Amino acid sequence: LNANNDPLIVIDGLAMDNSGVKGLTNPLAMVNPNDIETFTVLKDASATAIYGSRASNGVIIITTKKGKAGGRPQ
């Protein structure tokens, strides 16, 4: 009765559920689009093998940009 077909969202290795972040209806709202380095969608059995049954509807993996050692903050 409480099932949904939302994909599992993984931001920098942390799995975000739609109910896991209080005050946000969408965990993608936490990510600035200019800070995204890679965006990967897994939608087959490999996603379930890696993340378990939570990934049965697919996985969106987002990796953000990292700072460079010795570089100035921008």
ZIQUIPE-V989329 format. One record per pair of residues at least 6 apart in sequence whose C-alpha atoms are under 8 Angstrom apart, sorted by sequence separation. I is the first residue (numbers start at 0). GAP is how many residues later the second one is. D is the distance in whole Angstrom. If there is no record, write none. Layout:
i->I gap->GAP d->D
i->I gap->GAP d->D
This chain:
i->8 gap->6 d->6
i->9 gap->6 d->6
i->17 gap->6 d->8
i->18 gap->6 d->8
i->20 gap->6 d->7
i->47 gap->6 d->7
i->66 gap->6 d->8
i->7 gap->7 d->7
i->8 gap->7 d->5
i->17 gap->7 d->6
i->47 gap->7 d->5
i->7 gap->8 d->7
i->8 gap->8 d->7
i->17 gap->8 d->6
i->46 gap->8 d->6
i->47 gap->8 d->6
i->7 gap->9 d->7
i->17 gap->9 d->6
i->46 gap->9 d->7
i->16 gap->10 d->7
i->47 gap->10 d->8
i->15 gap->11 d->6
i->46 gap->11 d->6
i->46 gap->12 d->6
i->42 gap->14 d->7
i->43 gap->14 d->7
i->42 gap->15 d->4
i->41 gap->16 d->6
i->42 gap->16 d->6
i->40 gap->17 d->7
i->41 gap->17 d->5
i->8 gap->18 d->8
i->40 gap->18 d->6
i->41 gap->18 d->6
i->8 gap->19 d->8
i->40 gap->19 d->5
i->41 gap->19 d->8
i->39 gap->20 d->6
i->40 gap->20 d->6
i->38 gap->21 d->7
i->39 gap->21 d->5
i->38 gap->22 d->6
i->39 gap->22 d->6
i->37 gap->23 d->8
i->38 gap->23 d->5
i->37 gap->24 d->6
i->38 gap->24 d->7
i->36 gap->25 d->8
i->37 gap->25 d->5
i->35 gap->26 d->7
i->36 gap->26 d->6
i->37 gap->26 d->7
i->35 gap->27 d->6
i->36 gap->27 d->5
i->35 gap->28 d->4
i->36 gap->28 d->5
i->34 gap->29 d->5
i->35 gap->29 d->6
i->34 gap->30 d->6
i->7 gap->46 d->7
i->7 gap->47 d->6
i->6 gap->48 d->7
i->12 gap->48 d->8
i->6 gap->49 d->8
i->7 gap->49 d->7
i->9 gap->49 d->7
i->11 gap->49 d->8
i->6 gap->50 d->5
i->7 gap->50 d->6
i->8 gap->50 d->6
i->9 gap->50 d->6
i->10 gap->50 d->6
i->11 gap->50 d->6
i->12 gap->50 d->8
i->5 gap->51 d->6
i->6 gap->51 d->5
i->7 gap->51 d->5
i->8 gap->51 d->5
i->9 gap->51 d->5
i->10 gap->51 d->5
i->11 gap->51 d->5
i->4 gap->52 d->6
i->5 gap->52 d->8
i->6 gap->52 d->5
i->7 gap->52 d->6
i->8 gap->52 d->6
i->9 gap->52 d->6
i->10 gap->52 d->6
i->11 gap->52 d->7
i->6 gap->53 d->7
i->8 gap->53 d->8
i->10 gap->53 d->8
